[in-house]
Amino acid sequence: MALLLKDTLKPLAVDKAVRRLSVGSVLFNLAAWAILIIRLFPSMRSGEPIDLHYNVYLNVDNVGPAPYALAGALVGVAVIVINFWIAARSYGPNRQNTLVILAVTAFYEFLILLSALFIILINMQR
């Protein structure tokens, strides 16, 4: 199993552009996890609800437990795993496809980081 995984993900470690996009995606996701956990840890421990979504017309329209804020980062982990597997499988036939998949993954992870920052910002008003 480990050998199969190593052979499948080998292109992600060899190509410089692929490696940079992969590392960027992982760093964006880790940053989202870090800021959410560091800033929301007191709310998680106390069990108090936090603001999860801000709407321009209705102000805060979604409030819930603090662990719900981690859902975006968790979806980001799933996207990274699936897209890295797809990118590694498509590397042999066409390198361009791999680069596009990984660029979109990095962009998506950046959006997840932005959403984590916005969750922190709307909860700083308290």
Secondary structure, DSSP 8 states (H G I E B T S, - for coil): -HHHHHHHHHHHHH-HHHHHHHHHHHHHHHHHHHHHHHHHHHHHHHT-EEEEEEETTTEEEEEEEGGGGGHHHHHHHHHHHHHHHHHHHHTTT-HHHHHHHHHHHHHHHHHHHHHHHHHHHHHTT-
